[in-house]
Amino acid sequence: MKLIEFTEIYPDEASCRLAFKQYREKEGITCKKCGNTTHYWKKKREQWECKKCHHRTTLKSGTVMENSKLPFRYWFIAMHLITSTKKTFSAKEIQRQLGHKRYEPIWAMMHKLRLVMGMRDDEYQLSGEVELDDGFFKTVAESRDKSEPIKRGRGSQQQTKVLVSAESTDAKDEHNPKKHGKKKKVRFIKMKVINSLKKDETTQLAEKMIKKGSNITSDKSNSYNGLNENYSIDSQVIKKEEINKILPWVHTAISNAKRMFLDVHHRIDDDFLQSYLNEFCFKFNRRYFDNLFERLMIAAVSYRWNWLGEEYG
């Protein structure tokens, strides 16, 4: 959606509230108290009333906006901005664009949107031919002991481990007109923060990301030894000059994500890296969609996030 179109469709708070109501009714309203799905709309109170138990549901209840005091139009503008470009916006820049005095509510809004992006992508698994590898992202660990010297390399406290998978297949010539184009074409990707690359933990996370029976291509790391039982594994020692032939899209995703973060964010706390990865993957997986704003809106009305750590669908 172009900027001019957005301002024409959502010119004020009232239009945003009406649109949000319509999105909610399209996805369906479920009563928290009894689970009933038929409701009356109370126009004066702007609430739905359950036909069975008469429990009332507000516009924001059960959505990403629950407990937020920010105007609906703030949310709509933020969703438009982050879906209208391949890059992203920092919370500070969104705050400047909105002219809001306090930074913290805008920061929370942005992370809630990124979290529901991840919850939406978690509904499906990769399948077929899948590339699998790990990457390391530079982060700031606020909880680390400041007296402890910073290690270098893979074990550094400034590096967060991420398991990356990409659903890719061999590309035909018509999809690779360039002489040095990739030998594979990619559909979807997943990027998940992982505490360690031990076999058991890697296996457990990979099974959430990838459908059993898929064919996995990876390097010959001991981290993936536990996958042989449920997957067909093609593991091999990969030379540096051949990495873009064997695992092209995994490393393209890692490089592009790092570049996006470097361009926009001055620093990323390790606790919130997954949130930024959610946004990158959500937009990458829908890169050919014309209605990305609508896709995010559906996620926004379908999920809410409890900051204590529980997910609700």
Backbone bond lengths (Angstrom), bond angles and torsions (degrees), N, CA, C in turn:
res aa  C-N    CA-C-N  psi(-1)  N-CA   C-N-CA  omega(-1)  CA-C   N-CA-C  phi
1 M - - - 1.454 - - 1.531 109.80 -
2 K 1.327 115.33 126.54 1.452 120.41 179.72 1.539 110.57 -75.61
3 L 1.327 116.47 159.61 1.457 121.91 -176.86 1.524 111.51 -59.87
4 I 1.339 116.76 -43.62 1.465 120.07 -179.58 1.525 110.61 -61.97
5 E 1.335 116.79 -42.22 1.460 120.74 178.20 1.526 111.17 -61.94
6 F 1.343 115.84 -42.30 1.461 120.36 -179.18 1.524 111.17 -61.18
7 T 1.329 116.73 -46.52 1.475 119.69 -178.24 1.523 111.90 -67.55
8 E 1.331 117.32 -27.96 1.459 120.20 177.48 1.530 111.70 -74.46
9 I 1.337 116.42 -38.09 1.469 120.77 -177.19 1.521 111.49 -79.84
10 Y 1.353 116.38 -36.61 1.471 120.98 -176.78 1.540 109.72 -124.43
11 P 1.329 117.14 71.63 1.468 119.58 -175.91 1.519 114.91 -78.63
12 D 1.358 117.03 -18.31 1.466 118.73 -174.75 1.527 109.94 -153.40
13 E 1.338 114.95 -179.85 1.469 121.64 -178.54 1.526 111.59 -63.54
14 A 1.312 117.41 -39.85 1.473 121.23 -177.49 1.525 111.59 -62.71
15 S 1.317 117.42 -41.64 1.472 120.62 -179.98 1.521 111.20 -66.69
16 C 1.332 116.71 -34.24 1.463 120.88 178.28 1.526 111.07 -70.00
17 R 1.318 117.49 -41.12 1.464 121.70 178.35 1.528 110.52 -63.24
18 L 1.330 116.27 -43.06 1.470 120.76 179.87 1.528 110.33 -64.23
19 A 1.327 116.70 -44.57 1.462 120.47 -179.58 1.526 110.82 -63.82
20 F 1.342 116.42 -41.03 1.463 120.11 179.99 1.531 110.35 -63.98
21 K 1.329 117.28 -39.27 1.468 121.35 176.06 1.527 110.50 -60.71
22 Q 1.321 116.86 -43.13 1.459 120.65 -179.09 1.530 111.99 -66.33
23 Y 1.342 116.51 -40.05 1.464 119.55 176.37 1.528 110.66 -62.36
24 R 1.328 116.75 -42.25 1.470 120.67 -179.53 1.522 110.95 -63.32
25 E 1.319 117.14 -44.33 1.469 120.61 -178.95 1.526 111.17 -67.86
26 K 1.317 116.25 -31.91 1.466 119.90 177.45 1.528 110.98 -66.80
27 E 1.351 116.89 -39.05 1.469 120.85 178.76 1.526 111.54 -80.28
28 G 1.329 117.11 -21.40 1.460 121.39 177.93 1.521 112.85 101.83
29 I 1.334 115.91 136.73 1.461 122.44 178.92 1.525 108.41 -101.90
30 T 1.327 116.64 128.36 1.459 121.84 177.90 1.523 109.41 -117.62
31 C 1.309 116.41 128.27 1.462 121.61 -179.54 1.522 110.40 -68.08
32 K 1.327 117.09 127.14 1.463 121.29 179.09 1.530 112.23 -65.38
33 K 1.323 115.85 -29.62 1.457 120.43 -172.83 1.525 112.90 -81.92
34 C 1.337 117.45 -45.09 1.470 119.63 -174.99 1.525 114.37 -122.67
35 G 1.351 117.30 -7.36 1.462 120.08 178.13 1.517 114.67 82.58
36 N 1.331 117.45 4.78 1.462 121.45 179.27 1.534 110.27 -69.02
37 T 1.334 116.68 149.68 1.472 120.47 -176.59 1.524 113.20 -114.52
38 T 1.332 117.56 7.59 1.469 120.36 177.67 1.523 108.85 -110.69
39 H 1.353 115.34 132.22 1.458 120.50 -173.68 1.532 111.22 -141.38
40 Y 1.332 114.90 157.57 1.458 122.67 166.68 1.532 107.83 -96.46
41 W 1.330 116.48 151.03 1.472 120.43 174.19 1.518 109.27 -101.88
42 K 1.335 116.32 119.55 1.452 122.68 177.33 1.532 107.93 -91.99
43 K 1.331 116.52 100.37 1.457 121.27 -171.01 1.522 112.53 -64.28
44 K 1.347 117.27 -43.29 1.455 119.89 -177.25 1.520 112.69 -64.45
45 R 1.325 116.65 -37.79 1.472 121.46 -178.39 1.535 112.24 -91.77
46 E 1.344 116.05 -11.27 1.467 122.04 -175.35 1.526 110.27 53.29
47 Q 1.313 114.74 54.89 1.462 122.74 179.33 1.525 109.40 -141.31
48 W 1.350 115.42 154.26 1.453 120.41 171.66 1.532 108.89 -96.68
49 E 1.318 116.73 140.34 1.463 120.99 176.70 1.526 109.43 -114.80
50 C 1.311 116.32 127.39 1.460 121.90 -179.02 1.530 110.02 -64.19
51 K 1.318 117.76 132.18 1.462 122.27 -179.87 1.528 111.90 -70.44
52 K 1.331 115.51 -20.55 1.469 119.34 -175.70 1.524 112.45 -92.64
53 C 1.364 117.25 -53.39 1.474 119.99 -174.88 1.521 112.99 -112.56
54 H 1.341 116.95 -4.30 1.472 123.79 177.50 1.541 113.39 68.39
55 H 1.334 116.09 16.61 1.473 119.22 173.44 1.532 108.15 -70.35
56 R 1.332 116.00 140.97 1.464 119.80 -176.52 1.526 112.04 -104.09
57 T 1.322 115.60 144.00 1.463 123.60 -179.15 1.518 109.13 -122.15
58 T 1.303 117.33 124.91 1.465 121.38 179.42 1.525 110.66 -80.03
59 L 1.325 115.74 170.38 1.465 120.20 -179.90 1.527 112.42 -58.81
60 K 1.333 116.94 -41.41 1.467 121.21 -175.04 1.526 113.54 -87.68
61 S 1.325 117.40 -18.78 1.461 120.84 -175.11 1.526 111.57 -61.09
62 G 1.335 116.07 131.59 1.463 121.03 178.62 1.509 114.55 80.32
63 T 1.341 117.13 10.52 1.464 120.96 179.50 1.527 109.40 -122.52
64 V 1.319 115.88 179.12 1.463 120.71 178.91 1.528 111.17 -63.50
65 M 1.325 117.30 -21.54 1.463 121.31 -177.66 1.530 113.59 -86.85
66 E 1.318 117.66 -2.82 1.468 119.76 -176.56 1.529 111.20 -55.56
67 N 1.308 116.10 136.16 1.474 125.03 179.94 1.529 113.38 70.99
68 S 1.311 118.33 4.34 1.464 120.87 178.09 1.520 109.95 -90.12
69 K 1.330 116.26 136.77 1.453 121.64 178.16 1.529 111.93 -97.46
70 L 1.328 116.85 0.23 1.465 120.13 179.74 1.521 110.54 -71.10
71 P 1.329 118.24 148.04 1.467 121.24 178.11 1.526 111.46 -62.13
72 F 1.327 115.99 153.84 1.461 120.98 177.42 1.527 110.12 -59.07
73 R 1.319 116.30 -37.43 1.464 118.94 -176.22 1.523 111.35 -65.28
74 Y 1.329 119.20 -31.93 1.463 121.29 174.15 1.520 110.37 -57.58
75 W 1.333 115.61 -46.93 1.465 120.56 -179.07 1.533 110.81 -63.84
76 F 1.324 116.29 -43.12 1.459 120.37 -179.11 1.528 110.74 -63.67
77 I 1.325 117.44 -43.92 1.462 120.78 179.39 1.522 110.68 -63.84
78 A 1.330 116.75 -43.14 1.468 120.40 179.33 1.527 110.45 -62.12
79 M 1.328 117.27 -43.04 1.469 120.33 179.75 1.523 111.16 -66.11
80 H 1.319 116.73 -36.91 1.467 119.05 177.64 1.530 111.07 -65.76
81 L 1.322 116.81 -44.79 1.463 120.31 -177.08 1.523 112.18 -62.86
82 I 1.335 117.47 -44.53 1.469 118.83 -175.39 1.530 112.65 -78.87
83 T 1.343 117.49 -14.65 1.468 118.73 177.46 1.519 112.86 -101.15
84 S 1.335 117.12 -6.06 1.470 119.68 -175.53 1.526 112.85 -92.74
85 T 1.325 117.27 -0.44 1.458 120.19 -178.86 1.524 110.21 -142.83
86 K 1.323 116.27 153.40 1.459 120.64 176.12 1.519 111.03 -69.70
87 K 1.311 116.01 -25.77 1.472 120.85 179.33 1.524 108.95 -81.33
88 T 1.306 117.97 -152.96 1.449 121.12 179.07 1.523 109.78 -148.46
89 F 1.309 116.04 178.47 1.453 122.59 177.89 1.521 108.93 -124.90
90 S 1.307 116.51 140.80 1.456 120.12 173.03 1.524 108.85 -77.61
91 A 1.336 116.27 159.28 1.454 120.47 177.18 1.525 110.68 -61.95
92 K 1.324 116.53 -34.29 1.465 120.68 179.16 1.528 111.03 -63.21
93 E 1.333 116.53 -40.97 1.463 119.97 179.54 1.527 110.45 -69.48
94 I 1.331 117.75 -39.29 1.463 120.39 176.23 1.521 110.03 -61.75
95 Q 1.333 116.70 -40.55 1.471 121.07 177.85 1.529 110.27 -59.66
96 R 1.336 116.94 -43.59 1.463 120.53 179.29 1.523 111.49 -64.40
97 Q 1.333 116.29 -41.69 1.460 120.39 -179.36 1.527 111.74 -65.35
98 L 1.338 116.64 -36.34 1.459 121.01 -179.05 1.526 112.37 -83.28
99 G 1.338 116.85 -20.53 1.450 120.98 -177.56 1.514 113.20 71.82
100 H 1.323 116.46 27.81 1.468 120.84 -179.28 1.526 109.92 -84.23
101 K 1.342 116.65 142.68 1.459 119.95 -174.76 1.519 112.93 -73.33
102 R 1.326 117.05 -39.68 1.470 120.61 -173.40 1.517 111.41 -100.53
103 Y 1.326 115.63 137.83 1.463 121.88 -177.61 1.527 112.18 -80.30
104 E 1.334 117.87 -38.16 1.464 121.93 -170.21 1.535 113.61 -59.31
105 P 1.349 120.34 -44.45 1.473 118.88 179.17 1.526 112.81 -63.78
106 I 1.333 116.99 -34.99 1.471 120.54 179.13 1.523 109.74 -69.96
107 W 1.338 116.41 -41.14 1.471 120.53 176.74 1.524 110.35 -59.14
108 A 1.337 117.48 -45.52 1.463 121.67 -179.78 1.526 110.76 -63.90
109 M 1.335 117.14 -40.79 1.463 121.16 178.73 1.522 111.35 -59.76
110 M 1.334 116.62 -45.99 1.460 120.62 -178.73 1.524 111.75 -63.70
111 H 1.332 116.58 -41.24 1.464 118.83 -179.19 1.526 112.00 -71.79
112 K 1.325 117.37 -33.06 1.464 119.34 175.50 1.527 110.64 -63.42
113 L 1.337 116.71 -40.84 1.465 120.35 178.10 1.532 110.74 -63.95
114 R 1.329 116.28 -41.07 1.463 119.23 179.58 1.531 111.51 -68.04
115 L 1.317 115.91 -34.70 1.463 119.73 179.43 1.529 111.37 -66.89
116 V 1.342 118.29 -40.56 1.467 118.96 178.43 1.527 111.28 -71.77
117 M 1.332 117.42 -25.39 1.465 120.10 171.72 1.529 109.74 -59.89
118 G 1.326 115.45 -45.56 1.459 119.94 178.93 1.516 112.49 -66.05
119 M 1.327 117.28 -38.62 1.459 121.01 178.81 1.521 110.93 -65.04
120 R 1.327 116.61 -34.91 1.467 120.30 177.29 1.526 110.76 -66.71
121 D 1.325 116.98 -44.23 1.466 120.66 -179.78 1.526 112.17 -69.51
122 D 1.325 117.60 -25.84 1.462 120.64 179.73 1.521 112.95 -69.21
123 E 1.333 117.03 -8.99 1.459 120.15 -178.53 1.528 112.77 -76.00
124 Y 1.313 117.93 -14.28 1.463 119.08 179.53 1.525 110.44 -127.94
125 Q 1.336 115.33 160.67 1.462 121.85 177.34 1.524 109.55 -116.62
126 L 1.302 115.75 154.16 1.456 120.21 173.08 1.522 108.97 -74.92
127 S 1.322 116.56 153.29 1.471 120.44 -178.60 1.518 110.36 -149.46
128 G 1.327 115.98 173.13 1.460 121.25 179.40 1.516 111.61 76.29
129 E 1.340 116.73 -127.52 1.460 122.78 178.60 1.526 109.08 -90.48
130 V 1.317 116.56 120.23 1.462 120.69 -173.71 1.526 110.73 -130.37
131 E 1.329 116.15 130.34 1.468 121.79 171.10 1.527 108.80 -87.18
132 L 1.321 117.05 142.35 1.465 120.70 -179.55 1.526 109.71 -140.03
133 D 1.318 116.03 129.50 1.470 120.99 177.35 1.527 108.03 -160.68
134 D 1.307 116.20 175.09 1.459 120.25 177.97 1.523 109.73 -118.39
135 G 1.317 114.98 155.39 1.457 121.52 177.95 1.510 109.89 -136.04
136 F 1.340 116.00 165.86 1.460 121.45 -179.36 1.532 108.91 -126.08
137 F 1.339 115.45 128.01 1.459 121.78 -179.03 1.519 109.56 -114.41
138 K 1.328 115.75 137.13 1.459 120.35 179.48 1.519 109.66 -74.38
139 T 1.329 115.86 123.37 1.460 121.92 179.99 1.527 109.83 -136.96
140 V 1.322 114.81 172.33 1.462 121.74 176.52 1.523 108.16 -110.59
141 A 1.328 116.84 122.54 1.468 121.72 179.28 1.525 108.96 -96.27
142 E 1.317 116.85 101.32 1.461 121.41 -177.29 1.529 112.09 -67.61
143 S 1.338 116.46 -27.88 1.463 119.82 -174.26 1.533 113.65 -87.34
144 R 1.318 117.96 -3.57 1.455 119.12 -175.23 1.525 111.52 -72.49
145 D 1.306 115.42 155.12 1.458 121.93 177.71 1.525 108.66 -72.25
146 K 1.338 117.11 115.69 1.467 121.29 -175.93 1.526 112.20 -65.93
147 S 1.334 117.35 -22.43 1.463 120.24 179.37 1.526 112.26 -78.74
148 E 1.322 115.60 -14.93 1.468 120.53 -179.23 1.537 109.42 -79.37
149 P 1.327 117.77 129.31 1.470 119.79 179.78 1.519 111.56 -65.69
150 I 1.324 116.22 144.88 1.462 121.10 -178.93 1.523 110.19 -76.77
151 K 1.323 115.87 125.67 1.459 121.04 178.91 1.523 109.50 -77.57
152 R 1.300 115.12 164.48 1.457 121.05 177.57 1.522 109.16 -113.16
153 G 1.337 116.08 156.13 1.454 120.49 176.41 1.517 113.32 83.73
154 R 1.348 116.71 -152.92 1.460 123.57 -172.36 1.528 113.19 -64.80
155 G 1.320 117.98 -26.25 1.454 121.01 -178.02 1.516 114.03 -93.75
156 S 1.319 117.56 9.94 1.464 121.29 -176.29 1.531 111.51 -65.99
157 Q 1.342 115.34 144.25 1.463 120.13 175.67 1.525 111.49 -69.96
158 Q 1.320 117.45 -13.04 1.457 121.72 179.37 1.527 112.69 -95.37
159 Q 1.327 116.75 9.92 1.453 121.61 179.28 1.525 109.46 -122.71
160 T 1.325 117.06 128.69 1.456 122.09 176.73 1.521 109.17 -108.86
161 K 1.329 115.53 131.98 1.467 121.43 -176.16 1.532 110.41 -81.94
162 V 1.327 115.72 137.41 1.465 121.86 -179.00 1.526 108.89 -133.85
163 L 1.331 116.52 129.66 1.458 121.57 175.04 1.525 108.25 -90.42
164 V 1.331 116.61 125.81 1.468 121.67 -172.82 1.522 109.73 -122.06
165 S 1.316 116.91 132.39 1.463 121.41 177.10 1.523 109.40 -133.55
166 A 1.317 115.29 148.66 1.466 121.27 -179.23 1.516 109.60 -139.64
167 E 1.310 116.96 128.96 1.456 122.56 177.32 1.526 107.74 -84.37
168 S 1.327 117.09 107.50 1.472 119.93 -174.20 1.519 110.47 -139.07
169 T 1.322 115.69 150.71 1.454 122.31 178.64 1.515 109.42 -133.08
170 D 1.314 116.83 164.88 1.455 121.03 178.32 1.523 109.73 -61.38
171 A 1.313 115.62 133.99 1.465 120.90 -178.06 1.520 110.43 -91.69
172 K 1.333 115.69 139.78 1.454 120.64 174.95 1.527 109.37 -79.90
173 D 1.312 115.64 164.62 1.467 120.08 -175.16 1.527 112.83 -59.29
174 E 1.363 116.10 -35.99 1.462 117.79 -176.88 1.527 112.51 -67.92
175 H 1.329 116.43 -19.08 1.454 120.17 177.61 1.521 111.62 -92.28
176 N 1.319 116.86 -5.79 1.462 121.29 -178.56 1.520 110.24 -130.56
177 P 1.314 117.84 68.15 1.468 119.85 -175.94 1.518 113.02 -67.65
178 K 1.349 117.03 -24.09 1.443 119.52 -178.35 1.527 111.03 -79.34
179 K 1.291 115.32 145.64 1.459 120.82 -177.98 1.521 111.47 -60.61
180 H 1.323 116.63 -39.76 1.459 120.57 -177.04 1.531 111.91 -105.04
181 G 1.337 117.01 25.73 1.464 121.00 178.66 1.516 111.60 -68.12
182 K 1.326 116.30 162.53 1.460 121.44 -179.17 1.522 110.15 -66.02
183 K 1.333 116.33 146.90 1.452 122.08 -179.48 1.524 111.67 -81.01
184 K 1.321 117.11 -5.84 1.460 121.55 179.53 1.524 109.86 -127.78
185 K 1.335 116.02 154.28 1.460 120.97 171.61 1.530 107.56 -112.48
186 V 1.314 116.10 147.13 1.458 121.19 -173.61 1.519 110.49 -111.50
187 R 1.335 115.79 146.64 1.466 121.45 174.10 1.525 109.51 -107.20
188 F 1.331 116.73 -71.73 1.457 120.49 -175.43 1.527 111.21 -126.31
189 I 1.322 115.68 158.26 1.462 120.96 176.71 1.525 109.71 -132.84
190 K 1.328 115.27 160.03 1.460 122.51 172.80 1.526 108.21 -138.77
191 M 1.336 116.03 139.87 1.460 121.83 178.59 1.519 107.96 -135.99
192 K 1.347 116.69 118.25 1.452 121.52 -176.27 1.524 110.82 -129.35
193 V 1.340 115.21 131.09 1.465 120.69 175.28 1.520 108.72 -66.05
194 I 1.329 116.97 138.23 1.454 122.15 -179.02 1.529 108.49 -133.04
195 N 1.330 116.29 140.05 1.469 120.68 -176.02 1.521 112.38 -68.62
196 S 1.316 116.64 -40.34 1.468 120.60 179.50 1.522 108.73 -148.85
197 L 1.321 116.11 165.11 1.462 121.33 179.28 1.516 111.40 -102.52
198 K 1.330 116.10 28.16 1.459 120.19 174.69 1.522 109.46 -68.35
199 K 1.313 115.80 152.09 1.470 121.74 -172.27 1.532 112.61 -55.14
200 D 1.329 117.62 -47.60 1.468 120.83 -175.24 1.524 111.64 -64.17
201 E 1.317 116.70 -43.29 1.465 120.34 -178.16 1.526 110.92 -70.07
202 T 1.317 116.97 -40.41 1.464 120.83 178.14 1.520 110.86 -63.63
203 T 1.325 116.60 -42.82 1.463 121.46 179.74 1.521 111.09 -62.21
204 Q 1.321 116.65 -45.92 1.462 121.39 -178.80 1.526 111.59 -60.87
205 L 1.327 117.38 -44.22 1.458 120.75 -179.26 1.525 111.24 -71.30
206 A 1.334 117.09 -40.62 1.466 120.64 -179.63 1.528 111.32 -62.43
207 E 1.322 117.52 -34.82 1.460 120.76 179.49 1.520 112.51 -69.36
208 K 1.335 117.01 -23.85 1.466 120.63 174.27 1.528 110.94 -77.76
209 M 1.328 116.04 -31.04 1.453 121.08 -175.41 1.522 113.17 -86.27
210 I 1.334 116.87 -32.99 1.463 121.65 -169.62 1.521 110.32 -123.28
211 K 1.325 116.35 133.66 1.458 122.20 -179.39 1.534 109.92 -68.21
212 K 1.324 116.08 137.65 1.461 121.18 179.94 1.526 110.39 -61.99
213 G 1.328 115.95 143.17 1.451 121.91 -176.76 1.515 114.02 93.19
214 S 1.326 117.59 -6.38 1.466 121.11 178.92 1.521 110.79 -72.39
215 N 1.333 115.46 161.70 1.461 121.81 177.10 1.523 109.05 -98.79
216 I 1.320 116.55 117.45 1.462 121.64 -175.39 1.517 110.97 -107.29
217 T 1.331 116.00 130.08 1.453 122.45 172.71 1.522 108.35 -106.37
218 S 1.314 116.75 126.52 1.464 120.35 -178.29 1.523 109.51 -149.04
219 D 1.339 115.36 172.65 1.461 117.99 173.06 1.525 108.51 -81.08
220 K 1.311 116.12 172.44 1.469 120.34 -173.81 1.529 110.09 -86.78
221 S 1.325 115.69 62.89 1.456 121.15 178.85 1.524 109.82 -97.08
222 N 1.316 115.92 143.49 1.463 120.22 177.46 1.528 111.97 -64.58
223 S 1.327 117.01 -17.76 1.467 121.35 -179.35 1.524 112.02 -61.87
224 Y 1.343 117.58 -25.32 1.457 121.37 -174.06 1.523 113.29 -103.27
225 N 1.320 117.97 9.50 1.463 120.91 -177.58 1.518 113.25 -65.10
226 G 1.335 117.02 -25.75 1.453 119.93 -178.85 1.519 114.35 -79.21
227 L 1.332 118.09 -2.53 1.463 121.39 -176.87 1.525 113.25 -88.50
228 N 1.326 117.29 -9.59 1.472 120.69 -174.52 1.521 113.22 -61.91
229 E 1.320 117.46 -27.29 1.464 120.88 -175.54 1.523 113.00 -68.96
230 N 1.336 117.37 -38.18 1.472 120.94 -173.80 1.527 114.55 -112.12
231 Y 1.332 116.78 -2.63 1.457 120.14 -177.09 1.527 110.79 -136.41
232 S 1.320 114.61 158.01 1.457 120.60 169.94 1.526 107.36 -90.18
233 I 1.321 117.65 114.24 1.461 121.83 -171.57 1.525 111.13 -106.74
234 D 1.310 115.65 127.66 1.460 122.32 170.70 1.527 107.21 -111.00
235 S 1.321 116.14 89.74 1.471 120.54 -178.87 1.520 108.80 -105.26
236 Q 1.293 116.32 137.16 1.463 120.70 -177.11 1.517 110.62 -152.12
237 V 1.309 114.60 154.19 1.461 119.63 174.89 1.526 107.19 -73.71
238 I 1.317 116.28 120.67 1.463 120.31 -173.90 1.523 110.22 -108.57
239 K 1.311 115.54 121.91 1.461 120.10 176.20 1.530 109.57 -73.10
240 K 1.324 115.20 152.49 1.458 120.57 -176.36 1.521 111.80 -56.72
241 E 1.318 117.89 -39.53 1.460 120.88 -176.99 1.532 112.65 -74.96
242 E 1.345 118.03 -10.67 1.459 121.66 -178.68 1.526 113.14 -107.49
243 I 1.331 116.73 -0.04 1.461 120.18 -174.55 1.520 111.87 -62.01
244 N 1.348 117.83 -34.90 1.461 121.44 -178.74 1.522 113.06 -78.66
245 K 1.323 116.99 -8.14 1.465 120.97 174.54 1.522 111.03 -92.34
246 I 1.327 116.13 -39.20 1.465 120.79 -174.03 1.523 112.00 -91.13
247 L 1.328 117.37 -42.26 1.468 121.68 179.33 1.541 109.57 -126.90
248 P 1.326 117.61 60.25 1.475 119.03 -172.35 1.516 114.50 -68.46
249 W 1.330 117.66 -42.56 1.459 119.00 -170.81 1.510 113.68 -82.06
250 V 1.316 117.67 -29.12 1.464 120.20 174.75 1.526 109.90 -59.17
251 H 1.319 116.61 -46.81 1.460 120.26 -176.01 1.533 111.98 -78.89
252 T 1.330 117.22 -26.46 1.462 119.61 172.25 1.525 109.92 -65.91
253 A 1.336 116.88 -42.14 1.463 121.29 178.81 1.523 110.81 -62.88
254 I 1.324 117.12 -44.04 1.468 120.91 179.41 1.525 110.40 -62.15
255 S 1.326 116.85 -46.35 1.471 121.10 -178.73 1.515 111.73 -63.89
256 N 1.337 116.92 -43.83 1.465 120.31 -178.67 1.525 111.75 -67.19
257 A 1.332 116.74 -38.44 1.471 120.33 178.56 1.522 110.10 -64.78
258 K 1.325 116.82 -44.58 1.468 120.21 179.59 1.520 111.04 -62.25
259 R 1.309 116.86 -40.27 1.461 121.02 179.72 1.527 110.62 -65.21
260 M 1.336 117.48 -41.99 1.457 120.86 179.56 1.531 110.95 -63.48
261 F 1.327 116.27 -43.56 1.465 120.06 -179.47 1.527 110.54 -65.76
262 L 1.323 116.63 -40.78 1.461 121.02 -178.15 1.518 111.48 -65.15
263 D 1.328 116.49 -36.00 1.464 120.62 -178.65 1.526 113.10 -70.38
264 V 1.329 116.89 -29.50 1.464 120.24 -169.26 1.527 113.45 -110.85
265 H 1.324 116.98 -43.25 1.454 120.08 -171.33 1.535 111.06 -104.62
266 H 1.315 116.40 131.06 1.464 120.50 178.89 1.530 111.26 -69.32
267 R 1.329 116.27 -34.58 1.456 121.44 179.07 1.518 108.29 -157.06
268 I 1.334 115.86 153.69 1.461 121.44 178.00 1.520 108.49 -128.62
269 D 1.327 117.01 121.96 1.458 121.00 174.89 1.524 108.62 -71.44
270 D 1.333 116.27 142.48 1.459 119.57 -177.97 1.527 112.78 -60.46
271 D 1.340 117.61 -28.04 1.463 121.19 179.79 1.526 112.63 -67.03
272 F 1.344 116.85 -21.79 1.463 119.63 -174.02 1.532 112.91 -115.88
273 L 1.331 117.55 7.04 1.460 119.48 178.66 1.525 111.23 -58.97
274 Q 1.342 117.76 -41.97 1.462 120.61 -178.21 1.522 111.32 -58.82
275 S 1.319 116.30 -36.07 1.462 120.68 179.15 1.529 111.19 -60.00
276 Y 1.324 117.13 -45.09 1.469 121.11 179.66 1.534 111.07 -69.20
277 L 1.338 116.76 -36.01 1.458 120.07 176.83 1.527 110.92 -65.26
278 N 1.333 116.72 -35.86 1.469 120.77 177.35 1.520 111.15 -56.83
279 E 1.332 116.10 -46.22 1.459 120.12 -179.60 1.514 111.25 -64.02
280 F 1.339 116.89 -44.33 1.459 120.18 -179.22 1.525 110.76 -59.72
281 C 1.339 117.51 -47.48 1.466 121.52 -177.51 1.528 111.47 -68.27
282 F 1.324 117.21 -41.29 1.470 121.44 -179.96 1.532 110.18 -57.72
283 K 1.311 116.83 -45.42 1.455 120.75 -177.97 1.527 111.83 -74.83
284 F 1.326 117.35 -36.50 1.460 120.32 177.42 1.526 110.50 -64.04
285 N 1.320 116.97 -44.80 1.462 121.03 -176.72 1.522 112.87 -68.71
286 R 1.324 117.18 -15.71 1.464 121.58 179.51 1.531 110.89 -119.85
287 R 1.312 116.12 29.35 1.463 121.87 -173.19 1.524 112.84 -64.99
288 Y 1.344 118.10 -21.65 1.457 120.34 -179.46 1.532 111.69 -99.86
289 F 1.327 117.66 3.82 1.460 120.85 -178.92 1.536 110.15 -84.00
290 D 1.311 116.04 140.12 1.463 120.77 176.55 1.525 112.02 -87.17
291 N 1.346 116.57 -19.91 1.463 120.91 -173.16 1.529 111.49 -113.30
292 L 1.313 116.55 50.60 1.466 120.78 -177.05 1.530 111.17 -64.33
293 F 1.324 117.23 -34.78 1.469 120.62 176.90 1.531 110.17 -59.48
294 E 1.319 116.45 -44.57 1.466 120.31 179.64 1.520 111.19 -64.95
295 R 1.320 117.22 -38.21 1.468 120.81 178.83 1.525 110.99 -62.09
296 L 1.322 116.15 -41.91 1.463 119.37 178.10 1.523 110.57 -69.41
297 M 1.315 117.31 -36.07 1.462 120.27 178.58 1.529 110.83 -63.03
298 I 1.321 117.20 -39.58 1.468 120.72 177.69 1.531 110.47 -62.43
299 A 1.344 115.76 -41.65 1.468 119.46 176.47 1.527 110.64 -64.34
300 A 1.331 116.70 -37.26 1.463 121.34 -177.63 1.520 112.08 -65.73
301 V 1.341 117.85 -35.63 1.468 120.17 -179.71 1.521 111.96 -87.73
302 S 1.332 117.37 -11.80 1.471 120.80 -175.42 1.515 113.88 -93.48
303 Y 1.343 117.33 -23.18 1.457 120.14 -174.82 1.520 110.68 -132.52
304 R 1.316 114.01 155.22 1.456 119.27 166.92 1.518 107.13 -133.34
305 W 1.334 114.88 159.93 1.465 120.08 -176.44 1.509 109.78 -123.14
306 N 1.324 115.69 125.04 1.457 121.39 174.75 1.517 107.49 -91.07
307 W 1.327 117.87 121.20 1.462 120.80 -174.72 1.524 113.31 -66.44
308 L 1.357 116.23 -7.25 1.464 118.69 173.94 1.522 110.91 -79.77
309 G 1.326 116.50 -9.82 1.458 118.82 173.00 1.507 115.54 117.18
310 E 1.347 119.26 5.33 1.451 120.88 -179.95 1.516 109.57 -100.08
311 E 1.343 114.85 142.34 1.462 120.30 178.86 1.518 108.99 -102.33
312 Y 1.328 116.13 145.41 1.449 121.49 178.54 1.525 108.46 -130.23
313 G 1.314 116.96 133.85 1.452 120.42 175.74 1.518 111.35 -104.58
